[in-house]
């Protein structure tokens, strides 16, 4: 993604905050290069940069590289939701031993236990790793929680196992508010203890006063994805895809079950699937059921799934996608799962002709597995051998 607005390091202390702008780091080669400290006047290390102390927090910066497979923070541009993990990331510590988790517990208690609690919730500013050096990208102003999930799922404590030791950490959900620009004047007001000043954004004021979120949703403007968008973005993701490909490459039929499980991990409303027999396979590698609605009053929709265990240098072409499309019956949809990518021509034809086909490509596979706690080569290899044992 090419971002065209950059703020030089020497202008940070007077700069406004613009959505998706790059704020450049310094060039000295030490911690003073950190742009968040100069821009916001808070700490220069860690994911949680908190101004003030409990219970009178001034504001909080949440920083993420978006590239930690064990703790896969995630910004969903289309829904406007930001999923962020706490700072208790090593065994040997209590869930609330770290300042970040104490902050999360505090603010989520405020919004769910008192109608006036939002008045004491500090604004959250979201930053992610920039394209080079110490640069950061400002992603927006966020409020804790969301109306898209029940209160019990806004902040959850999850268990992890590392080196044989179990421990807990928080997973929190924030709503990115529809505020394209934050003025330096408001940042100054916040530092002076006047969050709801005349410079306060309307979306933040509305949330504090009413609890109504105004999410920043940004649907994709391009219907089909490029090759680069579909392939792994880093070596960790490539290792995950390679593990799957090499595990099944000598028996592509066996990948069908794995592909079906990946689809189920993507969406738990997939309630079941049946694999076709090998000698009957004509492109429909599995058929399944998808549930829409409440469990006791749901509509079940049939789907067909096709799995392609290809190397990342070998694309899924029109002849492959056409087989799936031609076999879809009335009111069915299709899912195509591949360890590679779909060629531009095939992808464009699916989208432009309006075919109801979901593409799960290599990059999607890594994201789905990472969110399921399978964010490393070792974890994926263990998952493969446990769930898809090879015939000996």
C-alpha atoms as a printed R data frame, in Angstrom:
    type eleno elety resid chain resno       x       y       z
1   ATOM     1    CA   UNK     A     1   0.000   0.000   0.000
2   ATOM     2    CA   UNK     A     2   1.478   3.367  -0.996
3   ATOM     3    CA   UNK     A     3   0.846   6.069   1.573
4   ATOM     4    CA   UNK     A     4   1.367   9.560   0.213
5   ATOM     5    CA   UNK     A     5   1.343  11.723   3.335
6   ATOM     6    CA   UNK     A     6   4.459  11.780   5.509
7   ATOM     7    CA   UNK     A     7   5.248  13.956   8.499
8   ATOM     8    CA   UNK     A     8   8.983  14.562   9.073
9   ATOM     9    CA   UNK     A     9  10.443  13.805  12.481
10  ATOM    10    CA   UNK     A    10  11.279  17.452  13.222
11  ATOM    11    CA   UNK     A    11   7.616  18.470  12.780
12  ATOM    12    CA   UNK     A    12   6.015  15.821  14.975
13  ATOM    13    CA   UNK     A    13   5.543  17.877  18.126
14  ATOM    14    CA   UNK     A    14   3.239  20.321  16.317
15  ATOM    15    CA   UNK     A    15   1.595  17.960  13.820
16  ATOM    16    CA   UNK     A    16  -2.055  16.984  13.612
17  ATOM    17    CA   UNK     A    17  -3.029  13.328  13.306
18  ATOM    18    CA   UNK     A    18  -4.246  12.136   9.895
19  ATOM    19    CA   UNK     A    19  -5.666   8.693   9.185
20  ATOM    20    CA   UNK     A    20  -3.054   6.411   7.562
21  ATOM    21    CA   UNK     A    21  -0.380   9.114   7.490
22  ATOM    22    CA   UNK     A    22   3.226   8.078   8.120
23  ATOM    23    CA   UNK     A    23   5.013   9.747  11.015
24  ATOM    24    CA   UNK     A    24   8.719   9.407  10.456
25  ATOM    25    CA   UNK     A    25  11.236   8.299  13.048
26  ATOM    26    CA   UNK     A    26  14.584   9.886  13.785
27  ATOM    27    CA   UNK     A    27  17.974   8.896  12.405
28  ATOM    28    CA   UNK     A    28  20.188   8.731  15.522
29  ATOM    29    CA   UNK     A    29  19.907   4.986  15.931
30  ATOM    30    CA   UNK     A    30  18.614   4.966  19.516
31  ATOM    31    CA   UNK     A    31  15.330   5.191  21.448
32  ATOM    32    CA   UNK     A    32  15.111   8.936  20.871
33  ATOM    33    CA   UNK     A    33  14.207   8.124  17.252
34  ATOM    34    CA   UNK     A    34  10.776   6.929  18.408
35  ATOM    35    CA   UNK     A    35   8.162   9.137  16.703
36  ATOM    36    CA   UNK     A    36   5.280   8.318  19.074
37  ATOM    37    CA   UNK     A    37   7.066   9.867  22.038
38  ATOM    38    CA   UNK     A    38   7.763  13.073  20.120
39  ATOM    39    CA   UNK     A    39   4.300  13.172  18.547
40  ATOM    40    CA   UNK     A    40   2.190  12.296  21.585
41  ATOM    41    CA   UNK     A    41   4.409  13.059  24.568
42  ATOM    42    CA   UNK     A    42   4.186   9.565  26.075
43  ATOM    43    CA   UNK     A    43   6.504   6.545  26.450
44  ATOM    44    CA   UNK     A    44   8.954   5.479  23.765
45  ATOM    45    CA   UNK     A    45   8.761   1.693  24.112
46  ATOM    46    CA   UNK     A    46   6.182  -1.082  24.218
47  ATOM    47    CA   UNK     A    47   2.713  -1.625  22.847
48  ATOM    48    CA   UNK     A    48   0.936   0.362  25.565
49  ATOM    49    CA   UNK     A    49   1.998   4.010  25.866
50  ATOM    50    CA   UNK     A    50  -0.128   5.418  28.685
51  ATOM    51    CA   UNK     A    51  -0.364   9.051  29.783
52  ATOM    52    CA   UNK     A    52  -1.329   9.477  33.420
53  ATOM    53    CA   UNK     A    53  -1.887   6.911  36.135
54  ATOM    54    CA   UNK     A    54  -4.900   4.943  37.323
55  ATOM    55    CA   UNK     A    55  -7.615   5.842  37.766
56  ATOM    56    CA   UNK     A    56  -7.025   9.194  36.035
57  ATOM    57    CA   UNK     A    57  -5.592   8.112  32.707
58  ATOM    58    CA   UNK     A    58  -5.146  10.976  30.245
59  ATOM    59    CA   UNK     A    59  -4.947   8.968  27.026
60  ATOM    60    CA   UNK     A    60  -3.441   5.739  25.729
61  ATOM    61    CA   UNK     A    61  -1.511   4.845  22.601
62  ATOM    62    CA   UNK     A    62  -1.768   1.266  21.351
63  ATOM    63    CA   UNK     A    63   1.088   0.302  19.050
64  ATOM    64    CA   UNK     A    64   1.331  -2.896  17.016
65  ATOM    65    CA   UNK     A    65   3.644  -4.299  14.380
66  ATOM    66    CA   UNK     A    66   0.678  -6.412  13.130
67  ATOM    67    CA   UNK     A    67   3.300  -9.090  12.595
68  ATOM    68    CA   UNK     A    68   3.436 -11.161  15.780
69  ATOM    69    CA   UNK     A    69   2.185 -14.691  14.993
70  ATOM    70    CA   UNK     A    70   1.664 -15.515  18.671
71  ATOM    71    CA   UNK     A    71  -0.383 -12.371  19.285
72  ATOM    72    CA   UNK     A    72  -2.036 -11.488  15.966
73  ATOM    73    CA   UNK     A    73  -3.370  -7.968  16.460
74  ATOM    74    CA   UNK     A    74  -5.711  -7.220  13.593
75  ATOM    75    CA   UNK     A    75  -7.355  -4.143  12.079
76  ATOM    76    CA   UNK     A    76 -10.451  -4.939  10.038
77  ATOM    77    CA   UNK     A    77 -10.909  -1.995   7.695
78  ATOM    78    CA   UNK     A    78 -14.322  -3.110   6.480
79  ATOM    79    CA   UNK     A    79 -15.949  -3.439   9.916
80  ATOM    80    CA   UNK     A    80 -13.907  -0.772  11.661
81  ATOM    81    CA   UNK     A    81 -12.891  -3.145  14.471
82  ATOM    82    CA   UNK     A    82  -9.415  -3.419  15.989
83  ATOM    83    CA   UNK     A    83  -8.430  -6.581  17.854
84  ATOM    84    CA   UNK     A    84  -5.575  -6.053  20.284
85  ATOM    85    CA   UNK     A    85  -3.812  -8.379  22.705
86  ATOM    86    CA   UNK     A    86  -2.661  -7.376  26.172
87  ATOM    87    CA   UNK     A    87   0.895  -7.186  27.445
88  ATOM    88    CA   UNK     A    88   1.080 -10.336  29.586
89  ATOM    89    CA   UNK     A    89   2.861 -12.294  26.862
90  ATOM    90    CA   UNK     A    90   5.163 -14.505  28.913
91  ATOM    91    CA   UNK     A    91   4.470 -17.204  31.523
92  ATOM    92    CA   UNK     A    92   5.208 -16.568  35.180
93  ATOM    93    CA   UNK     A    93   3.056 -13.476  35.624
94  ATOM    94    CA   UNK     A    94  -0.492 -12.846  36.783
95  ATOM    95    CA   UNK     A    95  -3.029 -11.662  34.205
96  ATOM    96    CA   UNK     A    96  -3.069  -8.169  35.740
97  ATOM    97    CA   UNK     A    97   0.609  -7.853  36.588
98  ATOM    98    CA   UNK     A    98   1.333  -5.604  33.581
99  ATOM    99    CA   UNK     A    99   0.160  -2.016  33.191
100 ATOM   100    CA   UNK     A   100  -1.473  -2.604  29.814
101 ATOM   101    CA   UNK     A   101  -3.743  -5.362  31.052
102 ATOM   102    CA   UNK     A   102  -4.655  -3.321  34.114
103 ATOM   103    CA   UNK     A   103  -5.680  -0.504  31.783
104 ATOM   104    CA   UNK     A   104  -7.817  -2.864  29.694
105 ATOM   105    CA   UNK     A   105  -9.538  -4.274  32.773
106 ATOM   106    CA   UNK     A   106 -10.167  -0.756  34.075
107 ATOM   107    CA   UNK     A   107 -11.721   0.742  30.937
108 ATOM   108    CA   UNK     A   108 -13.873  -2.263  30.069
109 ATOM   109    CA   UNK     A   109 -15.187  -2.348  33.624
110 ATOM   110    CA   UNK     A   110 -16.089   1.321  33.251
111 ATOM   111    CA   UNK     A   111 -18.061   0.906  30.033
112 ATOM   112    CA   UNK     A   112 -19.943  -2.202  31.143
113 ATOM   113    CA   UNK     A   113 -20.748  -1.455  34.786
114 ATOM   114    CA   UNK     A   114 -21.857   2.179  34.752
115 ATOM   115    CA   UNK     A   115 -23.744   4.447  32.371
116 ATOM   116    CA   UNK     A   116 -21.459   7.311  33.348
117 ATOM   117    CA   UNK     A   117 -18.274   5.248  33.266
118 ATOM   118    CA   UNK     A   118 -17.432   6.366  29.731
119 ATOM   119    CA   UNK     A   119 -16.669   9.839  31.107
120 ATOM   120    CA   UNK     A   120 -13.547   8.367  32.714
121 ATOM   121    CA   UNK     A   121 -12.376   6.354  29.698
122 ATOM   122    CA   UNK     A   122  -9.270   7.839  28.053
123 ATOM   123    CA   UNK     A   123  -9.087   8.242  24.266
124 ATOM   124    CA   UNK     A   124  -7.138   5.483  22.514
125 ATOM   125    CA   UNK     A   125  -4.844   6.333  19.614
126 ATOM   126    CA   UNK     A   126  -3.885   3.418  17.357
127 ATOM   127    CA   UNK     A   127  -0.507   3.247  15.615
128 ATOM   128    CA   UNK     A   128   1.084   0.452  13.594
129 ATOM   129    CA   UNK     A   129   4.573  -0.179  12.274
130 ATOM   130    CA   UNK     A   130   5.576   1.957   9.315
131 ATOM   131    CA   UNK     A   131   7.262   0.942   6.060
132 ATOM   132    CA   UNK     A   132  10.831   1.593   7.196
133 ATOM   133    CA   UNK     A   133  12.948   2.192  10.266
134 ATOM   134    CA   UNK     A   134  11.121   3.624  13.272
135 ATOM   135    CA   UNK     A   135   8.306   5.097  11.157
136 ATOM   136    CA   UNK     A   136   4.740   4.565  12.373
137 ATOM   137    CA   UNK     A   137   1.334   4.814  10.713
138 ATOM   138    CA   UNK     A   138  -1.548   6.477  12.544
139 ATOM   139    CA   UNK     A   139  -4.630   4.284  12.180
140 ATOM   140    CA   UNK     A   140  -7.158   6.341  14.076
141 ATOM   141    CA   UNK     A   141  -9.023   7.143  17.263
142 ATOM   142    CA   UNK     A   142 -10.605   4.149  18.980
143 ATOM   143    CA   UNK     A   143 -13.163   3.544  21.706
144 ATOM   144    CA   UNK     A   144 -13.100   0.315  23.721
145 ATOM   145    CA   UNK     A   145 -15.755  -2.254  22.884
146 ATOM   146    CA   UNK     A   146 -18.181  -2.710  20.012
147 ATOM   147    CA   UNK     A   147 -21.893  -3.133  19.414
148 ATOM   148    CA   UNK     A   148 -21.101  -5.956  16.990
149 ATOM   149    CA   UNK     A   149 -20.369  -8.372  19.858
150 ATOM   150    CA   UNK     A   150 -22.004  -9.041  23.226
151 ATOM   151    CA   UNK     A   151 -20.322  -7.327  26.197
152 ATOM   152    CA   UNK     A   152 -18.902 -10.653  27.372
153 ATOM   153    CA   UNK     A   153 -16.829 -10.860  24.170
154 ATOM   154    CA   UNK     A   154 -15.440  -7.303  24.146
155 ATOM   155    CA   UNK     A   155 -12.638  -8.304  26.512
156 ATOM   156    CA   UNK     A   156 -11.740 -11.937  27.089
157 ATOM   157    CA   UNK     A   157  -8.921 -13.653  28.961
158 ATOM   158    CA   UNK     A   158  -7.359 -16.390  26.857
159 ATOM   159    CA   UNK     A   159  -4.987 -19.156  27.864
160 ATOM   160    CA   UNK     A   160  -1.637 -19.722  26.172
161 ATOM   161    CA   UNK     A   161   1.033 -22.381  26.600
162 ATOM   162    CA   UNK     A   162   4.721 -21.564  26.202
163 ATOM   163    CA   UNK     A   163   7.513 -24.020  26.943
164 ATOM   164    CA   UNK     A   164   5.111 -26.133  28.976
165 ATOM   165    CA   UNK     A   165   3.885 -23.255  31.154
166 ATOM   166    CA   UNK     A   166   0.339 -21.922  30.956
167 ATOM   167    CA   UNK     A   167  -0.619 -18.290  31.378
168 ATOM   168    CA   UNK     A   168  -3.383 -15.828  30.514
169 ATOM   169    CA   UNK     A   169  -3.549 -12.669  28.465
170 ATOM   170    CA   UNK     A   170  -6.317 -10.362  27.324
171 ATOM   171    CA   UNK     A   171  -7.803 -10.036  23.864
172 ATOM   172    CA   UNK     A   172  -9.650  -6.746  23.491
173 ATOM   173    CA   UNK     A   173 -11.892  -5.328  20.773
174 ATOM   174    CA   UNK     A   174 -11.963  -1.619  19.941
175 ATOM   175    CA   UNK     A   175 -14.085   0.354  17.490
176 ATOM   176    CA   UNK     A   176 -12.204   2.717  15.195
177 ATOM   177    CA   UNK     A   177 -14.199   5.951  15.154
178 ATOM   178    CA   UNK     A   178 -14.991   7.869  11.990
179 ATOM   179    CA   UNK     A   179 -12.613  10.760  12.610
180 ATOM   180    CA   UNK     A   180 -10.318  11.479   9.642
181 ATOM   181    CA   UNK     A   181  -8.241  14.179  11.370
182 ATOM   182    CA   UNK     A   182  -7.370  14.906  14.991
183 ATOM   183    CA   UNK     A   183  -6.158  18.414  15.675
184 ATOM   184    CA   UNK     A   184  -3.100  19.307  17.703
185 ATOM   185    CA   UNK     A   185  -5.401  21.628  19.638
186 ATOM   186    CA   UNK     A   186  -7.389  18.661  20.941
187 ATOM   187    CA   UNK     A   187  -4.225  16.787  21.886
188 ATOM   188    CA   UNK     A   188  -3.157  19.835  23.885
189 ATOM   189    CA   UNK     A   189  -6.583  19.988  25.532
190 ATOM   190    CA   UNK     A   190  -6.307  16.321  26.529
191 ATOM   191    CA   UNK     A   191  -2.943  16.959  28.147
192 ATOM   192    CA   UNK     A   192  -4.563  19.809  30.085
193 ATOM   193    CA   UNK     A   193  -7.306  17.489  31.341
194 ATOM   194    CA   UNK     A   194 -10.070  18.808  29.060
195 ATOM   195    CA   UNK     A   195 -10.967  15.842  26.848
196 ATOM   196    CA   UNK     A   196 -14.454  17.088  25.938
197 ATOM   197    CA   UNK     A   197 -13.289  20.540  24.868
198 ATOM   198    CA   UNK     A   198 -14.597  22.422  21.863
199 ATOM   199    CA   UNK     A   199 -11.878  20.711  19.827
200 ATOM   200    CA   UNK     A   200 -13.109  17.214  20.728
201 ATOM   201    CA   UNK     A   201 -14.232  15.156  17.692
202 ATOM   202    CA   UNK     A   202 -17.993  14.659  17.470
203 ATOM   203    CA   UNK     A   203 -17.654  10.866  17.282
204 ATOM   204    CA   UNK     A   204 -15.775  10.698  20.595
205 ATOM   205    CA   UNK     A   205 -18.178  13.089  22.317
206 ATOM   206    CA   UNK     A   206 -21.157  11.084  21.034
207 ATOM   207    CA   UNK     A   207 -19.702   7.832  22.343
208 ATOM   208    CA   UNK     A   208 -18.939   9.302  25.772
209 ATOM   209    CA   UNK     A   209 -22.397  10.864  26.121
210 ATOM   210    CA   UNK     A   210 -24.554   8.108  24.591
211 ATOM   211    CA   UNK     A   211 -22.459   4.968  24.167
212 ATOM   212    CA   UNK     A   212 -23.162   5.014  20.422
213 ATOM   213    CA   UNK     A   213 -20.194   4.055  18.257
214 ATOM   214    CA   UNK     A   214 -19.601   5.769  14.909
215 ATOM   215    CA   UNK     A   215 -17.277   3.252  13.246
216 ATOM   216    CA   UNK     A   216 -14.896   4.069  10.442
217 ATOM   217    CA   UNK     A   217 -15.741   1.442   7.837
218 ATOM   218    CA   UNK     A   218 -13.799   1.298   4.585
219 ATOM   219    CA   UNK     A   219 -15.067  -1.296   2.072
220 ATOM   220    CA   UNK     A   220 -12.602  -2.466  -0.550
221 ATOM   221    CA   UNK     A   221 -12.668  -0.334  -3.677
222 ATOM   222    CA   UNK     A   222 -11.114  -3.078  -5.830
223 ATOM   223    CA   UNK     A   223 -13.186  -6.241  -6.130
224 ATOM   224    CA   UNK     A   224 -10.337  -8.570  -7.046
225 ATOM   225    CA   UNK     A   225  -6.951  -8.863  -5.376
226 ATOM   226    CA   UNK     A   226  -3.544  -8.752  -7.021
227 ATOM   227    CA   UNK     A   227  -1.044 -11.591  -6.885
228 ATOM   228    CA   UNK     A   228   0.926  -9.813  -4.155
229 ATOM   229    CA   UNK     A   229  -2.238  -9.334  -2.086
230 ATOM   230    CA   UNK     A   230  -2.895 -13.075  -2.205
231 ATOM   231    CA   UNK     A   231   0.595 -14.327  -1.322
232 ATOM   232    CA   UNK     A   232   2.379 -14.410   2.061
233 ATOM   233    CA   UNK     A   233   3.607 -11.016   3.226
234 ATOM   234    CA   UNK     A   234   6.610 -12.220   5.236
235 ATOM   235    CA   UNK     A   235   8.812 -15.251   5.883
236 ATOM   236    CA   UNK     A   236   6.703 -16.488   8.794
237 ATOM   237    CA   UNK     A   237   3.606 -16.608   6.606
238 ATOM   238    CA   UNK     A   238   5.556 -18.214   3.770
239 ATOM   239    CA   UNK     A   239   6.793 -20.928   6.140
240 ATOM   240    CA   UNK     A   240   3.192 -21.681   7.140
241 ATOM   241    CA   UNK     A   241   2.023 -22.031   3.538
242 ATOM   242    CA   UNK     A   242   5.081 -24.058   2.566
243 ATOM   243    CA   UNK     A   243   4.447 -26.438   5.465
244 ATOM   244    CA   UNK     A   244   0.944 -27.140   4.177
245 ATOM   245    CA   UNK     A   245   2.005 -27.424   0.536
246 ATOM   246    CA   UNK     A   246   4.875 -29.845   1.165
247 ATOM   247    CA   UNK     A   247   2.767 -31.901   3.556
248 ATOM   248    CA   UNK     A   248   0.151 -32.564   0.864
249 ATOM   249    CA   UNK     A   249   1.981 -32.063  -2.433
250 ATOM   250    CA   UNK     A   250   2.441 -35.803  -3.061
251 ATOM   251    CA   UNK     A   251  -1.233 -36.471  -2.333
252 ATOM   252    CA   UNK     A   252  -3.303 -33.416  -3.328
253 ATOM   253    CA   UNK     A   253  -6.531 -35.318  -2.639
254 ATOM   254    CA   UNK     A   254  -5.630 -35.368   1.056
255 ATOM   255    CA   UNK     A   255  -5.540 -31.561   1.016
256 ATOM   256    CA   UNK     A   256  -9.304 -31.531   0.499
257 ATOM   257    CA   UNK     A   257  -9.995 -32.295   4.161
258 ATOM   258    CA   UNK     A   258  -7.459 -29.710   5.295
259 ATOM   259    CA   UNK     A   259  -9.024 -27.099   3.007
260 ATOM   260    CA   UNK     A   260 -12.451 -27.869   4.452
261 ATOM   261    CA   UNK     A   261 -11.106 -27.414   7.980
262 ATOM   262    CA   UNK     A   262  -9.518 -24.092   7.011
263 ATOM   263    CA   UNK     A   263 -12.883 -22.926   5.667
264 ATOM   264    CA   UNK     A   264 -14.544 -23.971   8.931
265 ATOM   265    CA   UNK     A   265 -11.942 -22.056  10.941
266 ATOM   266    CA   UNK     A   266 -12.688 -19.022   8.777
267 ATOM   267    CA   UNK     A   267 -16.385 -19.148   9.631
268 ATOM   268    CA   UNK     A   268 -17.869 -21.348  12.389
269 ATOM   269    CA   UNK     A   269 -21.273 -21.138  10.688
270 ATOM   270    CA   UNK     A   270 -20.010 -23.878   8.381
271 ATOM   271    CA   UNK     A   271 -21.725 -26.720  10.186
272 ATOM   272    CA   UNK     A   272 -20.423 -29.680   8.229
273 ATOM   273    CA   UNK     A   273 -18.992 -30.966   4.995
274 ATOM   274    CA   UNK     A   274 -18.692 -34.186   2.994
275 ATOM   275    CA   UNK     A   275 -15.703 -35.053   0.848
276 ATOM   276    CA   UNK     A   276 -16.273 -36.504  -2.593
277 ATOM   277    CA   UNK     A   277 -14.804 -39.869  -3.470
278 ATOM   278    CA   UNK     A   278 -11.531 -39.711  -5.320
279 ATOM   279    CA   UNK     A   279 -12.784 -41.487  -8.400
280 ATOM   280    CA   UNK     A   280 -15.862 -39.266  -8.590
281 ATOM   281    CA   UNK     A   281 -13.957 -36.030  -8.270
282 ATOM   282    CA   UNK     A   282 -14.780 -33.643 -11.060
283 ATOM   283    CA   UNK     A   283 -13.800 -30.413  -9.399
284 ATOM   284    CA   UNK     A   284 -16.178 -30.459  -6.432
285 ATOM   285    CA   UNK     A   285 -13.840 -31.659  -3.684
286 ATOM   286    CA   UNK     A   286 -16.374 -31.199  -0.891
287 ATOM   287    CA   UNK     A   287 -19.938 -30.153  -0.291
288 ATOM   288    CA   UNK     A   288 -21.099 -28.550   2.908
289 ATOM   289    CA   UNK     A   289 -23.775 -26.757   4.875
290 ATOM   290    CA   UNK     A   290 -23.725 -23.123   5.952
291 ATOM   291    CA   UNK     A   291 -26.024 -21.853   8.699
292 ATOM   292    CA   UNK     A   292 -27.617 -18.399   8.540
293 ATOM   293    CA   UNK     A   293 -29.545 -17.154  11.562
294 ATOM   294    CA   UNK     A   294 -30.087 -18.424  15.085
295 ATOM   295    CA   UNK     A   295 -29.413 -22.061  15.865
296 ATOM   296    CA   UNK     A   296 -33.060 -22.890  16.554
297 ATOM   297    CA   UNK     A   297 -34.374 -20.886  13.600
298 ATOM   298    CA   UNK     A   298 -31.705 -21.066  10.930
299 ATOM   299    CA   UNK     A   299 -31.610 -21.359   7.160
300 ATOM   300    CA   UNK     A   300 -29.159 -23.928   5.811
301 ATOM   301    CA   UNK     A   301 -27.432 -23.092   2.527
302 ATOM   302    CA   UNK     A   302 -25.434 -25.621   0.522
303 ATOM   303    CA   UNK     A   303 -21.975 -24.849  -0.765
304 ATOM   304    CA   UNK     A   304 -19.350 -26.597  -2.878
305 ATOM   305    CA   UNK     A   305 -15.653 -26.436  -2.077
306 ATOM   306    CA   UNK     A   306 -12.689 -26.976  -4.346
307 ATOM   307    CA   UNK     A   307  -9.145 -27.371  -3.023
308 ATOM   308    CA   UNK     A   308  -5.978 -26.637  -4.976
309 ATOM   309    CA   UNK     A   309  -2.661 -27.604  -3.375
310 ATOM   310    CA   UNK     A   310  -0.358 -25.567  -5.617
311 ATOM   311    CA   UNK     A   311   3.071 -24.063  -5.044
312 ATOM   312    CA   UNK     A   312   3.038 -20.299  -4.661
313 ATOM   313    CA   UNK     A   313   4.592 -19.999  -8.134
314 ATOM   314    CA   UNK     A   314   1.676 -21.819  -9.765
315 ATOM   315    CA   UNK     A   315  -1.582 -19.898 -10.058
316 ATOM   316    CA   UNK     A   316  -5.168 -21.123 -10.106
317 ATOM   317    CA   UNK     A   317  -6.344 -20.395 -13.639
318 ATOM   318    CA   UNK     A   318  -9.661 -19.900 -15.400
319 ATOM   319    CA   UNK     A   319 -10.055 -23.590 -16.233
320 ATOM   320    CA   UNK     A   320  -9.820 -24.413 -12.534
321 ATOM   321    CA   UNK     A   321 -12.329 -21.828 -11.341
322 ATOM   322    CA   UNK     A   322 -14.696 -22.594 -14.225
323 ATOM   323    CA   UNK     A   323 -15.065 -26.180 -13.035
324 ATOM   324    CA   UNK     A   324 -16.305 -25.004  -9.667
325 ATOM   325    CA   UNK     A   325 -18.587 -22.311 -11.090
326 ATOM   326    CA   UNK     A   326 -20.161 -24.681 -13.635
327 ATOM   327    CA   UNK     A   327 -21.124 -27.151 -10.916
328 ATOM   328    CA   UNK     A   328 -22.837 -24.693  -8.587
329 ATOM   329    CA   UNK     A   329 -26.540 -25.347  -8.388
330 ATOM   330    CA   UNK     A   330 -29.296 -22.821  -7.747
331 ATOM   331    CA   UNK     A   331 -28.884 -21.107  -4.349
332 ATOM   332    CA   UNK     A   332 -25.449 -22.611  -3.798
333 ATOM   333    CA   UNK     A   333 -22.186 -20.790  -3.339
334 ATOM   334    CA   UNK     A   334 -18.623 -21.936  -3.802
335 ATOM   335    CA   UNK     A   335 -15.418 -21.823  -1.779
336 ATOM   336    CA   UNK     A   336 -12.046 -22.182  -3.476
337 ATOM   337    CA   UNK     A   337  -9.089 -22.877  -1.180
338 ATOM   338    CA   UNK     A   338  -5.560 -22.728  -2.551
339 ATOM   339    CA   UNK     A   339  -2.045 -22.622  -1.139
340 ATOM   340    CA   UNK     A   340  -1.226 -20.325  -4.047
341 ATOM   341    CA   UNK     A   341  -3.107 -17.466  -5.716
342 ATOM   342    CA   UNK     A   342  -5.837 -17.002  -8.307
343 ATOM   343    CA   UNK     A   343  -4.720 -15.493 -11.606
344 ATOM   344    CA   UNK     A   344  -5.932 -12.005 -12.379
345 ATOM   345    CA   UNK     A   345  -8.064 -13.165 -15.307
346 ATOM   346    CA   UNK     A   346  -9.785 -15.873 -13.260
347 ATOM   347    CA   UNK     A   347 -10.332 -13.555 -10.291
348 ATOM   348    CA   UNK     A   348 -11.748 -10.783 -12.487
349 ATOM   349    CA   UNK     A   349 -14.150 -13.158 -14.225
350 ATOM   350    CA   UNK     A   350 -15.495 -14.404 -10.892
351 ATOM   351    CA   UNK     A   351 -16.101 -10.875  -9.625
352 ATOM   352    CA   UNK     A   352 -17.268  -9.211 -12.820
353 ATOM   353    CA   UNK     A   353 -19.699 -12.034 -13.626
354 ATOM   354    CA   UNK     A   354 -21.045 -11.997 -10.077
355 ATOM   355    CA   UNK     A   355 -20.327 -15.638  -9.287
356 ATOM   356    CA   UNK     A   356 -20.909 -16.440  -5.575
357 ATOM   357    CA   UNK     A   357 -17.425 -17.834  -4.944
358 ATOM   358    CA   UNK     A   358 -15.262 -17.149  -1.886
359 ATOM   359    CA   UNK     A   359 -11.518 -17.177  -2.537
360 ATOM   360    CA   UNK     A   360  -9.272 -18.416   0.277
361 ATOM   361    CA   UNK     A   361  -5.730 -17.913  -1.017
362 ATOM   362    CA   UNK     A   362  -2.312 -18.404   0.584
363 ATOM   363    CA   UNK     A   363  -2.391 -15.111   2.490
364 ATOM   364    CA   UNK     A   364  -5.898 -15.868   3.764
365 ATOM   365    CA   UNK     A   365  -4.805 -19.292   4.982
366 ATOM   366    CA   UNK     A   366  -2.024 -17.774   7.075
367 ATOM   367    CA   UNK     A   367  -4.372 -15.175   8.571
368 ATOM   368    CA   UNK     A   368  -7.056 -17.755   9.369
369 ATOM   369    CA   UNK     A   369  -4.607 -20.132  11.023
370 ATOM   370    CA   UNK     A   370  -2.843 -17.357  12.925
371 ATOM   371    CA   UNK     A   371  -6.116 -16.142  14.417
372 ATOM   372    CA   UNK     A   372  -6.813 -19.733  15.414
373 ATOM   373    CA   UNK     A   373  -3.570 -19.807  17.396
374 ATOM   374    CA   UNK     A   374  -1.525 -21.491  14.662
375 ATOM   375    CA   UNK     A   375   0.833 -18.665  13.839
376 ATOM   376    CA   UNK     A   376   4.132 -20.488  13.411
377 ATOM   377    CA   UNK     A   377   5.620 -23.235  11.260
378 ATOM   378    CA   UNK     A   378   5.952 -25.518  14.281
379 ATOM   379    CA   UNK     A   379   2.352 -25.018  15.380
380 ATOM   380    CA   UNK     A   380   1.046 -25.673  11.868
381 ATOM   381    CA   UNK     A   381   3.165 -28.807  11.456
382 ATOM   382    CA   UNK     A   382   1.804 -30.171  14.736
383 ATOM   383    CA   UNK     A   383  -1.746 -29.334  13.640
384 ATOM   384    CA   UNK     A   384  -1.225 -31.114  10.320
385 ATOM   385    CA   UNK     A   385   0.174 -34.319  11.822
386 ATOM   386    CA   UNK     A   386  -2.492 -34.468  14.534
387 ATOM   387    CA   UNK     A   387  -5.496 -33.763  12.321
388 ATOM   388    CA   UNK     A   388  -4.456 -35.190   8.946
389 ATOM   389    CA   UNK     A   389  -2.236 -38.215   9.666
390 ATOM   390    CA   UNK     A   390  -0.682 -39.824   6.630
391 ATOM   391    CA   UNK     A   391  -1.331 -43.462   5.843
392 ATOM   392    CA   UNK     A   392   1.692 -45.580   6.666
